[in-house]
Amino acid sequence: MILITGATGFIGRALIRQLSSIGYPLRALIRPSPRTPKLPKGVPVEVAVVSLADTRGLRAAMRDVETIFHFASAENQGARGDLQTADIQGTKNLVEAAADAGVDRIVYLSHLGAARASAYPAFKAKGIAEESIRNGKVPYTIIRTSLVYGPEDHFTTNLAKLIRASVGVFPIPSGKRTVVQPVWVEDLVTCLLWAIQKEETLNQVYEIGGNEFFTLPEIIQIIMDTTRKRRYLLPLSPITLRGLTLFLESVVPNFPISSLFVDYFAVNRTTAVDSMSRYFGLMPARFSYRLDYLIKKRWYQRLWDSIKERVNLGRR
């Protein structure tokens, strides 16, 4: 049995689809919420409704579990998220429960740049969570990655939403231009799957990224080209941009960019361009070749896609 935390996120859903197609028995750890969990349709998966703060519930959820994929995090909730509770204490609770349950391995998804000493909250929280895993009694595999993109992500999808909503100009951080190596979600999922199939990945930390370096302005330009939306890029100081983001988060419901997102472009988040092929034998996808999901379909195209999806589900 494989347990996935953060299973309703876009990486978790992509992993569940792949694991299910291979035939793994799956259990999704879902935090208590009045909302219906957003799990992949037509995929057989058990659901355990447990908070990472509920140590007794965590132990019960780990019955027959051999491997844990730990994706749960509060970082995409921005100012509303509690990194201390979800990422730091939650990971510690998970590791202790996994040790008591005799779990064989925890696979943790972290960030390039994660470190306890980091000045940026999300990277600091990931660094502390990594320490809990490395100091725990359960074998682990930690994969640090750059920004991950794909359908319904919190990266390109939200930037495209902001670009469409903006009028004439689009603010970007001024000053030093940092670079990132975007990773296609299906490439990341493949690396995660291969990691659990190799004994030599136990108790190892891997840093992976795409095979291209981009600055934020370059990424925005590519997204504008894909969506055919043109905006003038307006440089603002990082402090001003952070303040603007915090303000919009507080007054606009479901604002697509969190204050923590600005941190992703505060420092270079890169690794060797051949990291994915060297560790997992996989050639990363080109960033600009995988952005078709950002193209907004017309209503009749969405209707046709919905009909096809229902027909496919009926055949299963």
C-alpha positions in Angstrom: 0.0 0.0 0.0 1.2 3.5 -0.9 0.1 6.5 1.1 0.1 10.0 -0.5 -0.2 13.2 1.5 -1.1 16.3 -0.4 -2.9 14.0 -2.8 -5.4 16.7 -4.0 -2.6 18.9 -5.3 -1.7 18.8 -9.0 1.5 16.8 -8.4 -0.4 14.4 -6.1 -3.1 13.9 -8.6 -0.6 13.3 -11.4 1.2 10.7 -9.3 -2.0 8.9 -8.3 -3.0 8.5 -12.0 0.4 7.0 -12.8 0.6 4.7 -9.7 -3.0 3.5 -10.4 -2.2 2.7 -14.0 0.7 0.5 -12.8 -1.6 -1.3 -10.3 -0.3 0.0 -6.9 -2.9 0.0 -4.1 -3.3 3.6 -3.0 -4.5 5.6 0.0 -4.8 9.4 -0.1 -4.4 11.3 3.2 -6.9 14.2 3.0 -7.1 16.9 5.7 -10.6 17.4 7.2 -12.5 19.9 5.1 -16.2 20.7 4.2 -15.1 20.6 0.5 -15.2 17.5 -1.6 -11.6 16.3 -2.2 -10.3 16.9 -5.7 -9.0 13.5 -6.6 -8.6 12.1 -10.1 -11.9 10.8 -11.5 -12.2 7.1 -12.2 -9.1 6.1 -10.2 -9.5 3.5 -7.4 -8.0 5.1 -4.2 -8.8 4.8 -0.6 -9.3 8.0 1.4 -8.2 8.6 5.0 -9.5 11.9 6.3 -6.8 12.8 8.8 -5.0 16.0 9.8 -1.2 15.9 10.1 -1.7 17.2 13.7 -3.7 14.1 14.6 -1.0 11.6 15.6 -3.4 8.8 16.5 -5.3 9.2 13.2 -2.0 9.1 11.3 -1.0 5.8 12.9 -4.4 4.4 11.9 -4.0 5.7 8.3 -0.7 3.9 7.9 -2.2 0.4 8.3 -0.5 -1.9 5.7 1.4 1.1 4.2 4.9 0.4 2.9 5.7 3.7 1.1 4.7 7.3 1.8 4.9 10.1 -0.7 4.8 13.3 1.3 3.6 16.4 -0.6 1.4 18.1 1.9 2.3 21.7 2.5 0.7 25.1 3.4 2.9 27.1 1.1 0.3 27.5 -1.7 -2.1 29.0 0.8 0.1 32.1 1.1 -0.6 34.4 4.1 -3.5 32.0 5.1 -1.1 29.0 5.4 0.6 27.9 8.6 4.0 26.5 7.6 4.9 25.7 11.2 1.8 23.5 11.7 1.6 21.9 8.3 5.1 21.6 7.0 7.3 21.5 10.1 5.3 19.9 12.9 3.1 18.0 10.4 6.2 16.3 8.9 7.6 15.5 12.3 4.3 13.8 13.3 4.2 11.9 10.0 7.8 10.6 10.4 7.1 9.4 14.0 3.8 7.7 13.0 5.6 6.1 10.0 8.3 4.7 12.3 5.7 3.2 14.7 3.9 1.6 11.7 7.1 0.1 10.2 6.9 2.0 6.9 9.7 1.1 4.5 10.3 4.5 2.9 9.2 8.1 2.9 9.6 10.1 -0.4 9.6 13.8 0.4 9.3 16.5 -2.3 11.3 19.5 -1.3 12.7 22.7 -3.0 16.1 23.6 -4.5 17.4 26.0 -1.9 15.7 24.3 1.1 17.7 25.0 4.3 17.0 25.7 7.9 19.1 28.9 7.6 17.2 30.2 4.7 15.7 33.7 5.0 12.7 32.7 3.0 9.8 31.0 5.0 8.9 28.3 2.5 12.6 27.2 2.0 13.2 27.4 5.7 10.2 25.2 6.5 11.2 22.7 3.8 14.8 22.6 5.3 13.5 21.9 8.8 11.1 19.2 7.5 14.0 17.6 5.7 15.9 17.4 8.9 13.0 15.7 10.6 13.0 13.1 7.9 16.8 12.6 7.8 16.9 12.3 11.6 14.0 9.9 11.8 13.9 6.1 11.9 12.3 5.6 8.5 14.5 5.2 5.3 13.9 8.2 3.0 14.4 9.6 -0.4 14.3 13.4 -0.7 13.9 15.0 -4.1 14.6 18.8 -4.3 13.1 20.3 -7.4 12.8 23.6 -9.1 9.3 25.1 -9.9 7.0 22.4 -11.3 4.6 23.1 -14.1 1.6 21.4 -15.6 -2.2 21.5 -15.9 -3.8 23.3 -12.8 -0.4 24.1 -11.3 0.2 27.1 -9.0 3.0 28.4 -11.3 2.2 28.9 -15.0 -1.6 28.6 -14.6 -1.8 31.3 -12.0 0.6 33.5 -13.9 -1.6 33.1 -17.0 -4.7 34.1 -15.0 -3.0 37.2 -13.7 -1.8 38.1 -17.2 -5.4 37.8 -18.6 -6.7 39.9 -15.7 -4.1 42.6 -15.9 -4.8 45.8 -17.9 -1.9 46.9 -20.1 0.9 46.3 -17.7 2.2 43.4 -15.6 4.5 44.0 -12.6 7.7 42.0 -12.1 10.5 42.3 -9.5 13.3 44.6 -10.5 17.0 44.3 -9.8 19.1 41.2 -10.1 17.5 38.7 -12.4 17.4 35.2 -10.8 16.9 32.0 -12.8 15.0 28.8 -12.3 14.8 25.4 -14.2 11.1 24.6 -14.6 10.2 20.8 -14.4 7.4 19.2 -16.3 5.1 17.5 -13.8 5.0 14.2 -15.7 8.9 14.1 -15.8 8.9 14.7 -12.0 6.3 11.9 -11.5 8.5 9.5 -13.6 11.5 10.3 -11.4 9.4 9.7 -8.2 8.2 6.3 -9.6 11.7 5.2 -10.5 13.1 6.3 -7.2 10.9 3.8 -5.2 12.0 1.0 -7.5 15.7 1.4 -6.8 17.4 0.4 -3.5 20.3 2.7 -4.1 18.0 5.7 -3.7 17.4 5.0 -0.1 18.6 7.6 2.3 19.7 9.9 -0.5 18.9 13.5 -1.5 18.6 14.4 -5.2 18.4 17.8 -6.8 16.7 17.9 -10.1 15.7 20.6 -12.6 14.8 21.0 -16.2 17.5 21.4 -18.9 16.8 25.1 -19.5 17.4 28.2 -17.4 14.8 31.0 -17.4 14.4 34.4 -15.7 10.8 35.4 -14.6 10.5 37.9 -17.4 11.4 35.2 -19.9 8.9 32.9 -18.4 6.2 35.5 -18.5 7.1 36.3 -22.2 6.7 32.6 -23.1 3.3 32.5 -21.3 2.2 35.6 -23.1 3.2 34.1 -26.4 1.3 30.9 -25.7 -1.9 32.7 -24.5 -1.5 35.5 -27.1 -1.9 38.1 -24.4 0.5 41.0 -24.6 1.4 43.2 -21.5 4.1 45.7 -20.8 6.4 44.4 -18.0 6.7 46.9 -15.2 9.7 46.4 -12.9 8.9 47.1 -9.2 11.2 46.7 -6.2 10.9 43.3 -4.5 9.7 45.0 -1.3 7.0 47.0 -3.3 5.9 43.8 -5.2 5.7 41.8 -1.9 3.6 44.5 -0.3 1.3 44.7 -3.3 0.9 40.9 -3.3 0.1 40.8 0.4 -2.5 43.6 -0.1 -4.2 41.8 -3.0 -4.1 38.5 -1.1 -6.1 40.2 1.7 -8.7 41.9 -0.4 -9.2 39.6 -3.4 -10.8 36.2 -2.8 -8.7 33.3 -4.2 -6.0 35.7 -5.5 -3.9 33.3 -7.7 -0.4 34.4 -6.5 0.7 34.1 -2.9 3.2 36.2 -1.1 5.5 33.2 -0.9 5.5 32.9 -4.7 7.7 36.0 -4.8 10.3 34.1 -2.8 10.7 31.6 -5.6 12.4 34.2 -7.7 14.4 35.9 -4.9 17.4 33.6 -5.3 18.7 31.3 -8.1 17.1 27.9 -7.8 19.2 25.8 -10.2 21.2 22.6 -10.4 23.1 20.8 -13.1 21.2 20.7 -16.4 21.9 17.0 -16.7 20.7 16.2 -13.2 17.5 14.4 -14.3 19.2 12.3 -17.0 22.2 11.5 -14.7 20.1 10.3 -11.8 17.1 8.8 -13.5 18.0 8.4 -17.2 15.3 10.8 -18.3 15.6 13.7 -20.8 13.5 16.6 -19.4 10.7 18.1 -21.6 11.2 21.6 -23.1 9.3 24.2 -21.2 7.7 26.0 -24.2 6.6 22.7 -25.7 4.3 21.7 -22.8 2.2 24.8 -22.3 -0.8 23.9 -24.5 -3.0 23.6 -21.3 -2.7 27.4 -20.9 -4.6 28.0 -24.2 -8.2 28.9 -23.2 -10.6 26.7 -25.1 -13.9 27.9 -26.4 -17.2 26.8 -24.7 -18.0 24.2 -27.4 -14.5 22.7 -27.1 -14.9 22.4 -23.3 -18.3 20.8 -23.8 -16.9 18.3 -26.2 -14.0 17.4 -23.9 -16.5 16.9 -21.0 -18.7 14.6 -23.2 -15.6 12.5 -24.1 -14.5 12.3 -20.5 -17.9 11.0 -19.4 -18.0 8.4 -22.3 -14.5 7.2 -21.3 -15.5 6.9 -17.6 -18.6 4.9 -18.7 -16.5 2.4 -20.6 -14.3 1.6 -17.6 
